Amino acid sequence: MKKLSRADITNHLAKLYWDYAFDKKDLYKLLTGKVESVGHVCREDLYFRILTTYDWYTILKIIPPEQLRDALHDRVLNRIRFKDLKAGYQYARESLS
């Protein structure tokens, strides 16, 4: 699977928050843990948007492997309304064990 460049990742993140005036570089810092929040958005909010917007293979390219477990934590998954999507991510989390 081809990795995305930092610029590609920041562009994907910016698309998630097109309706806010967030700097895409700040969203990247949030994803990588360099800042705790951007405006009112915390890392769990960002993970939620990523999981409910992009397909699995794009998610794997955006979220660093060492952060995938955090992205699939119950605090994030419990916010997902669609049972099938939530169940798929729970299965993926179990498969990572």
DRENTI-381141 format. One record per residue: residue number from 0; residue in three letters; chain; x, y, z of N, C-alpha, C, CB in turn. Coordinates in Angstrom, 2 decimals, decimal comma, always signed. Glycine has a CB too. Layout:
% residues N
n res chain n.x n.y n.z ca.x ca.y ca.z c.x c.y c.z cb.x cb.y cb.z
NUM ALA A X Y Z X Y Z X Y Z X Y Z
...
END
This chain:
% residues 97
n res chain n.x n.y n.z ca.x ca.y ca.z c.x c.y c.z cb.x cb.y cb.z
0 MET A +0,84 -1,17 +0,00 +0,00 +0,00 +0,00 +0,89 +1,24 +0,00 -0,96 -0,01 +1,22
1 LYS A +0,63 +2,14 -0,91 +1,43 +3,35 -1,04 +1,13 +4,33 +0,09 +1,17 +4,02 -2,41
2 LYS A +2,18 +4,85 +0,72 +2,01 +5,82 +1,80 +1,66 +7,18 +1,21 +3,29 +5,91 +2,66
3 LEU A +0,90 +7,95 +1,98 +0,59 +9,31 +1,58 +1,69 +10,24 +2,07 -0,79 +9,75 +2,14
4 SER A +1,94 +11,28 +1,33 +2,90 +12,29 +1,78 +2,24 +13,13 +2,87 +3,37 +13,19 +0,58
5 ARG A +3,06 +13,86 +3,59 +2,52 +14,75 +4,63 +1,53 +15,74 +4,02 +3,66 +15,51 +5,36
6 ALA A +1,84 +16,26 +2,84 +0,95 +17,21 +2,17 -0,39 +16,56 +1,84 +1,62 +17,76 +0,89
7 ASP A -0,36 +15,31 +1,37 -1,60 +14,60 +1,06 -2,43 +14,38 +2,32 -1,30 +13,26 +0,38
8 ILE A -1,77 +14,01 +3,40 -2,48 +13,79 +4,66 -3,11 +15,09 +5,14 -1,53 +13,23 +5,74
9 THR A -2,36 +16,18 +5,11 -2,91 +17,46 +5,56 -4,08 +17,88 +4,68 -1,84 +18,55 +5,55
10 ASN A -4,03 +17,59 +3,40 -5,16 +17,91 +2,52 -6,39 +17,09 +2,87 -4,78 +17,68 +1,06
11 HIS A -6,20 +15,80 +3,18 -7,32 +14,96 +3,62 -7,92 +15,51 +4,92 -6,87 +13,49 +3,82
12 LEU A -7,07 +15,92 +5,84 -7,55 +16,45 +7,11 -8,31 +17,76 +6,91 -6,39 +16,66 +8,08
13 ALA A -7,80 +18,60 +6,02 -8,47 +19,88 +5,75 -9,86 +19,67 +5,17 -7,62 +20,72 +4,79
14 LYS A -10,03 +18,64 +4,35 -11,35 +18,34 +3,77 -12,36 +17,96 +4,85 -11,23 +17,21 +2,75
15 LEU A -11,89 +17,37 +5,94 -12,78 +16,99 +7,03 -13,40 +18,20 +7,70 -12,03 +16,15 +8,05
16 TYR A -12,67 +19,29 +7,72 -13,11 +20,51 +8,41 -13,17 +21,69 +7,43 -12,16 +20,84 +9,58
17 TRP A -13,73 +21,45 +6,27 -13,84 +22,48 +5,25 -14,67 +23,67 +5,72 -14,45 +21,90 +3,98
18 ASP A -15,58 +23,43 +6,67 -16,48 +24,48 +7,13 -15,94 +25,27 +8,33 -17,81 +23,87 +7,49
19 TYR A -14,71 +25,02 +8,70 -14,05 +25,76 +9,78 -12,77 +26,38 +9,23 -13,74 +24,83 +10,99
20 ALA A -12,34 +27,44 +9,88 -11,13 +28,15 +9,43 -9,89 +27,61 +10,16 -11,28 +29,67 +9,66
21 PHE A -9,73 +26,29 +10,14 -8,56 +25,68 +10,78 -7,42 +25,61 +9,78 -8,90 +24,28 +11,32
22 ASP A -6,22 +25,85 +10,27 -5,03 +25,67 +9,46 -4,79 +24,17 +9,33 -3,78 +26,42 +10,08
23 LYS A -4,62 +23,69 +8,11 -4,44 +22,25 +7,92 -3,16 +21,74 +8,58 -4,42 +21,91 +6,44
24 LYS A -2,18 +22,59 +8,73 -0,95 +22,19 +9,44 -1,24 +21,95 +10,92 +0,14 +23,28 +9,28
25 ASP A -2,16 +22,73 +11,49 -2,55 +22,52 +12,88 -3,30 +21,20 +13,04 -3,42 +23,69 +13,39
26 LEU A -4,12 +20,85 +12,07 -4,83 +19,56 +12,11 -3,83 +18,41 +12,05 -5,84 +19,46 +10,95
27 TYR A -2,79 +18,57 +11,26 -1,74 +17,55 +11,19 -1,03 +17,43 +12,54 -0,72 +17,88 +10,06
28 LYS A -0,75 +18,57 +13,17 -0,12 +18,54 +14,50 -1,02 +17,84 +15,51 +0,20 +19,98 +14,98
29 LEU A -2,32 +18,04 +15,38 -3,27 +17,36 +16,26 -3,22 +15,86 +16,04 -4,70 +17,89 +16,04
30 LEU A -3,22 +15,45 +14,79 -3,15 +14,03 +14,46 -1,88 +13,39 +15,02 -3,21 +13,84 +12,95
31 THR A -0,78 +14,08 +14,91 +0,51 +13,51 +15,33 +0,81 +13,72 +16,81 +1,62 +14,13 +14,51
32 GLY A -0,10 +14,37 +17,53 +0,06 +14,53 +18,97 +0,92 +15,69 +19,41 +0,62 +13,31 +19,52
33 LYS A +1,23 +16,60 +18,51 +2,06 +17,75 +18,86 +1,26 +18,84 +19,56 +2,72 +18,33 +17,62
34 VAL A -0,08 +18,83 +19,37 -0,98 +19,72 +20,09 -2,16 +18,89 +20,59 -1,47 +20,91 +19,18
35 GLU A -2,80 +19,37 +21,66 -3,92 +18,64 +22,26 -5,25 +18,94 +21,57 -4,03 +18,98 +23,73
36 SER A -5,37 +20,14 +21,00 -6,62 +20,49 +20,32 -6,36 +21,59 +19,31 -7,69 +20,94 +21,34
37 VAL A -7,31 +21,71 +18,39 -7,31 +22,80 +17,42 -8,70 +23,40 +17,52 -6,97 +22,30 +15,93
38 GLY A -8,78 +24,62 +18,04 -10,09 +25,19 +18,31 -10,81 +24,31 +19,31 -10,92 +25,34 +17,00
39 HIS A -12,01 +23,90 +18,97 -12,81 +23,03 +19,85 -12,60 +21,54 +19,56 -14,28 +23,37 +19,71
40 VAL A -11,75 +21,23 +18,60 -11,56 +19,84 +18,14 -10,40 +19,18 +18,88 -11,31 +19,81 +16,62
41 CYS A -10,69 +18,06 +19,54 -9,64 +17,27 +20,19 -9,29 +16,09 +19,27 -10,09 +16,76 +21,61
42 ARG A -8,31 +15,30 +19,65 -7,85 +14,19 +18,82 -8,96 +13,15 +18,60 -6,63 +13,52 +19,45
43 GLU A -9,78 +12,88 +19,63 -10,88 +11,93 +19,47 -11,89 +12,41 +18,44 -11,57 +11,68 +20,82
44 ASP A -12,14 +13,72 +18,43 -13,05 +14,29 +17,42 -12,48 +14,09 +16,02 -13,29 +15,80 +17,69
45 LEU A -11,18 +14,30 +15,90 -10,52 +14,11 +14,61 -10,59 +12,66 +14,17 -9,06 +14,57 +14,68
46 TYR A -10,30 +11,74 +15,08 -10,40 +10,31 +14,75 -11,82 +9,96 +14,31 -10,01 +9,45 +15,96
47 PHE A -12,82 +10,47 +15,02 -14,22 +10,21 +14,67 -14,52 +10,67 +13,25 -15,16 +10,91 +15,67
48 ARG A -14,09 +11,86 +12,91 -14,33 +12,38 +11,55 -13,63 +11,52 +10,50 -13,86 +13,83 +11,44
49 ILE A -12,41 +11,14 +10,79 -11,66 +10,30 +9,84 -12,39 +8,98 +9,63 -10,21 +10,05 +10,34
50 LEU A -12,78 +8,33 +10,74 -13,42 +7,01 +10,66 -14,78 +7,05 +9,97 -13,59 +6,44 +12,04
51 THR A -15,49 +8,16 +10,09 -16,83 +8,23 +9,50 -16,83 +8,87 +8,12 -17,75 +9,00 +10,41
52 THR A -15,67 +9,26 +7,64 -15,59 +9,91 +6,33 -14,87 +9,05 +5,29 -14,90 +11,25 +6,45
53 TYR A -13,74 +8,49 +5,66 -12,89 +7,81 +4,69 -13,03 +6,29 +4,74 -11,46 +8,19 +4,92
54 ASP A -12,65 +5,65 +3,65 -12,65 +4,18 +3,61 -11,44 +3,66 +4,39 -12,63 +3,66 +2,13
55 TRP A -11,48 +2,37 +4,71 -10,47 +1,74 +5,57 -9,05 +1,93 +5,04 -10,77 +0,27 +5,71
56 TYR A -8,86 +1,78 +3,76 -7,50 +1,86 +3,21 -6,96 +3,29 +3,25 -7,47 +1,34 +1,78
57 THR A -7,82 +4,26 +3,09 -7,40 +5,65 +3,23 -7,09 +5,95 +4,69 -8,49 +6,62 +2,70
58 ILE A -7,90 +5,41 +5,60 -7,67 +5,59 +7,03 -6,29 +5,05 +7,41 -8,77 +4,88 +7,86
59 LEU A -5,95 +3,88 +6,89 -4,64 +3,29 +7,19 -3,49 +4,15 +6,67 -4,54 +1,89 +6,58
60 LYS A -3,74 +4,92 +5,64 -2,71 +5,81 +5,10 -2,62 +7,11 +5,89 -2,98 +6,11 +3,63
61 ILE A -3,73 +7,52 +6,52 -3,76 +8,79 +7,25 -3,29 +8,63 +8,69 -5,16 +9,37 +7,23
62 ILE A -3,83 +7,65 +9,38 -3,52 +7,47 +10,80 -2,26 +6,61 +10,94 -4,72 +6,80 +11,56
63 PRO A -1,25 +7,13 +11,64 -0,03 +6,34 +11,83 -0,34 +5,02 +12,55 +1,02 +7,16 +12,64
64 PRO A +0,34 +3,94 +12,19 +0,05 +2,62 +12,77 +0,08 +2,60 +14,30 +1,04 +1,62 +12,26
65 GLU A +0,98 +3,36 +14,90 +1,09 +3,37 +16,36 -0,09 +4,08 +17,03 +2,39 +4,03 +16,78
66 GLN A -0,89 +4,80 +16,25 -2,05 +5,50 +16,80 -3,37 +4,81 +16,47 -2,08 +6,92 +16,28
67 LEU A -3,32 +3,77 +15,69 -4,54 +3,12 +15,23 -5,38 +2,58 +16,38 -4,20 +1,99 +14,27
68 ARG A -4,74 +2,03 +17,39 -5,47 +1,52 +18,55 -6,25 +2,63 +19,24 -4,50 +0,86 +19,54
69 ASP A -5,61 +3,79 +19,40 -6,29 +4,93 +20,02 -7,47 +5,38 +19,17 -5,31 +6,10 +20,22
70 ALA A -7,30 +5,37 +17,87 -8,38 +5,79 +16,97 -9,57 +4,84 +17,04 -7,87 +5,88 +15,53
71 LEU A -9,30 +3,58 +17,38 -10,36 +2,56 +17,44 -10,81 +2,30 +18,89 -9,88 +1,26 +16,81
72 HIS A -10,51 +3,21 +19,78 -10,91 +3,06 +21,18 -12,42 +3,24 +21,31 -10,16 +4,10 +22,08
73 ASP A -12,99 +2,64 +22,35 -14,44 +2,73 +22,57 -14,93 +4,18 +22,68 -14,82 +1,98 +23,83
74 ARG A -14,10 +5,08 +23,23 -14,51 +6,48 +23,34 -14,82 +7,07 +21,97 -13,41 +7,31 +24,03
75 VAL A -14,13 +6,61 +20,96 -14,37 +7,08 +19,60 -15,48 +6,26 +18,94 -13,07 +7,00 +18,75
76 LEU A -15,38 +4,95 +19,03 -16,34 +4,08 +18,34 -17,76 +4,21 +18,87 -15,90 +2,64 +18,46
77 ASN A -17,93 +4,51 +20,15 -19,27 +4,64 +20,71 -20,03 +5,84 +20,15 -19,19 +4,75 +22,21
78 ARG A -19,34 +6,73 +19,49 -19,99 +7,90 +18,88 -20,54 +7,59 +17,49 -19,00 +9,05 +18,80
79 ILE A -20,15 +6,47 +16,91 -20,58 +6,11 +15,56 -22,00 +5,55 +15,61 -19,61 +5,07 +14,92
80 ARG A -22,90 +6,16 +14,83 -24,31 +5,77 +14,84 -24,58 +4,48 +14,09 -25,14 +6,86 +14,24
81 PHE A -23,88 +4,27 +13,01 -24,17 +3,14 +12,13 -23,57 +1,85 +12,70 -23,64 +3,40 +10,71
82 LYS A -24,44 +0,91 +13,04 -24,02 -0,32 +13,71 -23,02 -1,13 +12,89 -25,23 -1,18 +14,01
83 ASP A -23,25 -1,23 +11,59 -22,35 -2,01 +10,74 -20,95 -1,41 +10,70 -22,91 -2,11 +9,31
84 LEU A -20,89 -0,10 +10,58 -19,60 +0,59 +10,53 -18,86 +0,41 +11,87 -19,78 +2,09 +10,21
85 LYS A -19,59 +0,62 +12,94 -19,02 +0,46 +14,28 -18,52 -0,97 +14,49 -20,06 +0,82 +15,36
86 ALA A -19,32 -1,95 +14,10 -18,94 -3,36 +14,25 -17,69 -3,68 +13,43 -20,09 -4,28 +13,83
87 GLY A -17,59 -3,12 +12,24 -16,41 -3,33 +11,40 -15,14 -2,81 +12,06 -16,60 -2,67 +10,05
88 TYR A -15,24 -1,64 +12,67 -14,08 -1,08 +13,35 -13,74 -1,87 +14,62 -14,33 +0,39 +13,70
89 GLN A -14,76 -2,38 +15,31 -14,49 -3,21 +16,48 -13,77 -4,49 +16,06 -15,82 -3,55 +17,22
90 TYR A -14,19 -5,06 +14,96 -13,52 -6,26 +14,43 -12,07 -5,94 +14,06 -14,28 -6,81 +13,20
91 ALA A -11,87 -4,80 +13,41 -10,51 -4,40 +13,03 -9,64 -4,23 +14,28 -10,54 -3,09 +12,22
92 ARG A -10,20 -3,63 +15,31 -9,45 -3,43 +16,56 -9,06 -4,78 +17,17 -10,29 -2,61 +17,57
93 GLU A -10,00 -5,72 +17,18 -9,71 -7,05 +17,72 -8,65 -7,76 +16,88 -10,99 -7,89 +17,79
94 SER A -8,68 -7,54 +15,59 -7,71 -8,17 +14,70 -6,30 -7,63 +14,91 -8,12 -7,97 +13,24
95 LEU A -6,20 -6,42 +15,41 -4,90 -5,81 +15,67 -4,21 -6,40 +16,89 -5,05 -4,31 +15,85
96 SER A -4,97 -7,09 +17,71 -4,41 -7,66 +18,95 -3,37 -8,71 +18,68 -5,51 -8,24 +19,82
END
